Amino acid sequence: MQRAFQLCVLVSVAAALLALQVGGPARCAPGCHAGSCVNGSCVCHHGWVGERCQHCQGRFKLSGPSGWLSDGPTNYKYKTKCTWLIEGFPQAPLRLRFDHLATECGWDHMYVYDGDSLFAPLVAAFSGLVVPESGGDQTVPEVVTTSGYALLHFFSDAAYNLTGFTVSYSVNSCPNNCSRHGRCSSAGAFCECDDHWGGAACRRPYCRRDCGSPDRGYCDLTGEKLCVCKDGWQGPDCSVAVPSTEAFWWLPSVKTRPSSRSPGRASHQALVHAGLMWVVGGYSFDYANYHMVLNYDLESSTWDVAPATGGPLFRYGHSLALHQDDMYMFGGKLESGPGNVTDELWVFDIPRRAWSRRTPAAPPPYALEGHTAHVVRPAPGKPVMLVFFGYSPVYGFVNGVLEYNIRSNTWRTAPTGGAAVRGGHGHSSAYHHASGAVFVHGGYKALGNGKHGLVDHLYRYHVATGTWLILRESGLARSLHSSALLGGILLVFGGNTHNDTALSNGAKCFSADFLAYDIACDEWSVLPPPDLHADVNRFGHSAVVSNGSMFIFGGFSGLLLNDVLVYTPASCQAFSAPVPCAAAGPGLRCRWLDGACVAWEPTDSDPPPPARFCPRRPDSTDEQCLPFSDCASCTANTRGCQWCEDRKCISVSGNCTVLTLEFAHQHGGALSLPSRPSVLSEHQLSFWKHGARRKGHALTEASDCQRRSEQECLRLTDCRSCSLNANCQWKAPQQQCRWSPGEPCGEGWHHVGEACLRINGSRATFDDARHYCKNLGGNVASLRDDRHVAFVMEEIDKYRARAQSLSPWVGLRKINVSFWGREDGSGFTDGALRWLPGEPSDSGFCAYLLPAPTPGLKANACTVAADGLVCQKDAGSHQGPSSHPCKTPCALRTSCANCTSQATECMWCRSTRRCVDSSAYVVSFPFGQCLEWQTHDCAAQNCSGVRTCAECLERPECGWCGDPADTGSGVCVEGSYRGPLKPADAKAGPRNRNMVLDQGLCRADRGYNWAFLQCPSCQCNGHSGCVNGSVCEHCGNLTAGTQCQNCMAGYYGDPINGGKCSACRCNSHANVCHANTGKCFCSTKGIKGEQCQLCDSENRYLGNPLRGTCYYNLLIDYQFTFSLLQEDDRNYTAINFMATPEQANKNLDMSINASNNFDLNITWSLSSTAGTISGEEMSITARRNIKEHRDSFSCEQFRFKQRRNVTFFIYVSNFSWPVKIQIAFSQQNSIMDLVQFFVTFFSCFLSLLLVAAVVWKVKQTCWASRRREQLLRERQQMASRPFASVAVALEACPDRQAWLQAAPKAIAMEPCWGSRAAVLTVLMFLPRMSCGTPPPGQSGVAIASALADTSSQQRATDFRERGPGLKQRKHSVQHQGTCV
């Protein structure tokens, strides 16, 4: 069975492959999302792009009672622009439900308009993560339009692409499907709620648990359907006792007078005065029904409008502070102007309901947005308004505090102490009157090194002393949140918690986080978020405190909100015993006092947190303190840190240790250091590589720190803000603000002449001295100036007075054998300093100054330690406003070209016509005001500047009015689905959004066609009609291309949208020109110019192309090569040459060759200018399709003597690119000079003999040398022969006759290489006397050696070993003899 199934599968696969081979349809794997598969490729439907047609990129129209839309099945692509028009029914509500949305927060937005164009009222701008919380009661956002249309536009930039969105819509449906707590009425789009549920979507429960009736309250069904609680009970269902150990959130039943209805708003400001919450300003989508000032009765939950005559323009991002009966509004971003940030100060008189503007004699230094302000009294009777941080488009993120004196109407920058803090945009602040402290939390800040982002910092500013203290971070960064003080607790709600997308863990743009900071114990805690059956995620809202409760109003969550949330904390009075009183919380700080539990409140006399009654927390670690890079911040925080003299912040439980020199005992003990770390330089001891540690000085109080201004400079991230500080200087290459005080050298340095000098008496090597000076920003001093030498000598005398010696290194080193150079590379010459007698010696490569008896230089080894060193650096100068001008701020650039001229430094927003700093884009458009931004390629800034229908419909605000001829020409104008639009006010500016429909701009009765969703199929730019609907039949008017979008060859111009083409004007030297500019592509090498009107005279081309042509002027007896190989040479098909004989009595020879075939024409004339005058040239030869040619011109035939200006012209043409051409003209004698011949011959012969003799001599020398080497090698080999002992037995009376008959036998044999010869060693008897004894004095025996041939013996041995012993031969080792 299984085999049968496998066989069936194989047959099916084979059949499928056979079908493909014989022409079966190719499939598109894995399929086309929005297209058709044609020949294996996806052909996308209108508005879809991508390999699988999976990305939207265009305009769509949806209709019908319900439906859905999406960006595609995958992540959306970069630079996506998609627009959907949903057409419903007139006056019927159209509901959009965002089932899923995930885009890059703050950058990629989905805009929803209540109408059929971008000029309709904007109702939502979604960004980031918008999904329902699992297990929560948060609902999916719904948007309602009432015009009968809804326009959705999505834009993404080029950074990140996420999963996109899915939106469903329905016409005349009920909100949120009545939240499953009701049913949708058949009569209209409203809900009929179940019992105990209310609200438009039946989301709000009322009278839960029957309000605890009858003991705690009852349900009022006649009015607002709310619980009416009895005395002693509170909460939305009367379930919370008074006082209570529990906190709760609740939604008041807001009442609004018809005339007081106002749309939602964000980045407004609110404060409480006389039981009313006053709301001023704020950002709104629609300013038609906008009111600048509202008030909310906190008791009756009633809104009212505060009408005021005159007053400021609408704004948001401003500050608001209360003083007596006046509200002070400062700064903010003006919405009615071109996005300007203002420095205006307005005062609203609450009783009189009247605005007045304050105009101080000197304006504030910054125009700010995103700041906060509080009115305080640092001294009795002297109220001032303090403005904290903020963002200035001109000066960047502000770190300082502005102070406005209400009495004197003057501004100043408040002097501050304590920690060096960073300011930013969108932080929150709360002022505690009793302790005189302002708490500042979070914000969007510049972090240094070009980085920006959200922070979780918490600072405390003490008003009386003007000092900053760094408190514990919350761990949850955010901006545009709110904060309020309730007792000793700082409550933080909401905000934008999204940081860089690359580092994001899914944080939302709109947060409902609820945090509490315990001021007493310096501790953060996370409180439960509101459980209100409503969407509470938001940023840009406000928070005020009244009667022990916190009121949250408005904000932004993609929609602009106008609801009120109320938080009532637990009460300390509910705790009746000391232990639960002390343990109350989180979000509550109580203490037991006089037999009762009361709320703890900070006072002005409290020490820095944590308080004594707080739980003891572990000591800080060095890792927690190391991020503080300055003394002030290290000692002005609650972590428990100390500042060491080596400029390092460590835990107060640790020990500060510094390095001393290993040879310190030679210099009187430890390394001499200042007693106070305030005068230490940056990394003073970092260059010492070896040494011993000792306990160093440490600081724990910020008041003991100096040079705080240095850190203030480093925290300035903008050139202009840096230039405002007299002690700071902007370093353009590093893009950093550096400390440069009025004293041009700094602490520890001495200003001498044009330089700064610094002397250190420690012993060090030259390399260590160089490291030390470089760490201080200088070099070892060269002492060029007499004043420098005199100063050093004075310092040496001071050291002598203290019984110390000083012979310091100077910046002089030996570069090579005879050259001594300074640190800057310049050579040394005697001047202010001279060498001592006998110097420079060979004892070293570095120089030091020897003071006595006569000052002079002495050489020494660089690795030897000298007594002291001298550092030198250039003297700095204060940077005034004009010393190093800053670049024009982005905010002051008014055009796209100006804005984008500095690479990516600025960004241009076309929809708002504003230029903003790239680092401040998210704070410049926090609510998605910019529909699209650009950093280069500034296209047309309005619809009328666009010339094609395709480009027109890429802009969501534009539509195309096609001409009646239906040839593709037309005009792009602002428009809607129904037709073109025009400004309602003819005098309105370019950013005016109040547009009205005007069908007269594209009248259908005259044949004009309005296109808003899709371009007409015929797009021939007005130069042709179409066949088959979209194919241009015949391009006229000198045009060409599939859409007649180009000019024909030989013509130029812009034929787009009915433009004209003109003939190229090239003076007959080119057949083609640039299609748009008309610049000619000259066909003759050496002719240049826009119209081929000039000769390239810089490269030896002469002539006049207006009357003739240009020639390359050749030199005689030289060969020239012309390589026309580059892409710029592609258009050349000709090149001309000219040559004039230099000698009248010699013939002129000519040769030319090329890598490709060419045509050649040679002429001559009596003048070199003949090429510009017709009729003066006479032809010599003309050839076609050749590769080379040689010719000779007789001096007699052309009479060179009589015709001094005779000139030959060579015309090379019709060659193809690429080509290489070689040409030469030469003049030589016809008869060779015999004297010259013999002189040349014998010179060459003698030279050869000399060379041969030299070679022979070299050869003889080489042979002799080789022979000597050979003899030496033989002797070495003979001397290295192996030695051995042989025992020889000699008979006393031998038989001499037997010896004579026997064959001699060697006592030793040493085989030579190859074993074909050997050195035999034998014993020989010397002649003896008759008795057989040797003569007296002789031994009678001698040792002799002989070279013997052993080849015959070897052959015999080989023969005998054949056979059975053959296998053993591969194991035998032949001895390598030593004889030669």
Salt bridges, closest charged atoms under 4 A:
GLU87 OE1 - LYS61 NZ 2.95
ASP99 OD1 - ARG97 NE 3.28
ASP116 OD2 - ARG978 NE 2.84
GLU133 OE2 - LYS508 NZ 2.57
ASP137 OD2 - HIS533 ND1 3.39
GLU142 OE2 - ARG97 NH1 3.64
GLU192 OE1 - ARG183 NE 3.16
ASP237 OD2 - ARG209 NH2 2.26
ASP304 OD2 - ARG257 NH1 3.48
ASP325 OD1 - HIS273 NE2 2.87
GLU344 OE1 - ARG315 NH2 2.80
GLU344 OE2 - ARG357 NH1 3.71
ASP349 OD2 - ARG352 NH1 3.47
GLU369 OE2 - LYS333 NZ 3.38
GLU369 OE1 - HIS425 NE2 3.95
GLU403 OE2 - ARG412 NE 2.99
GLU473 OE2 - ARG639 NH2 2.58
ASP513 OD2 - ARG478 NH2 2.84
ASP518 OD2 - ARG589 NH2 2.50
ASP522 OD2 - ARG617 NH2 3.20
GLU523 OE2 - ARG472 NH1 3.32
GLU523 OE2 - ARG617 NH1 3.85
ASP535 OD1 - ARG203 NH2 3.87
ASP563 OD1 - ARG538 NH1 2.80
GLU601 OE1 - HIS432 NE2 2.83
ASP604 OD1 - HIS462 NE2 2.66
ASP619 OD1 - ARG616 NH2 3.65
ASP630 OD1 - ARG715 NH2 3.47
GLU645 OE2 - ARG694 NH1 3.88
GLU682 OE1 - ARG647 NE 2.94
GLU682 OE2 - HIS683 NE2 3.31
GLU710 OE1 - ARG707 NH2 2.42
GLU712 OE2 - ARG708 NH1 2.08
ASP785 OD2 - ARG787 NH2 2.88
GLU795 OE2 - LYS798 NZ 3.16
ASP797 OD1 - ARG800 NH1 3.70
GLU823 OE1 - ARG770 NE 3.40
GLU823 OE2 - ARG813 NE 3.61
ASP824 OD2 - ARG784 NH2 2.56
ASP830 OD2 - ARG834 NH1 3.74
GLU839 OE2 - LYS858 NZ 2.99
ASP842 OD1 - LYS814 NZ 3.91
ASP867 OD1 - ARG763 NH1 2.55
GLU905 OE1 - LYS887 NZ 3.43
GLU905 OE2 - ARG893 NH2 3.78
GLU932 OE1 - LYS81 NZ 3.40
GLU932 OE1 - ARG910 NH2 3.12
GLU957 OE2 - ARG910 NH1 2.93
ASP998 OD2 - LYS982 NZ 3.63
ASP1005 OD2 - ARG1003 NH2 2.78
ASP1054 OD2 - ARG947 NH1 2.13
ASP1096 OD1 - LYS1088 NZ 3.90
GLU1098 OE1 - LYS1088 NZ 3.25
GLU1127 OE2 - ARG1130 NE 2.82
ASP1191 OD2 - HIS1189 NE2 3.54
GLU1310 OE1 - ARG1281 NH1 3.66
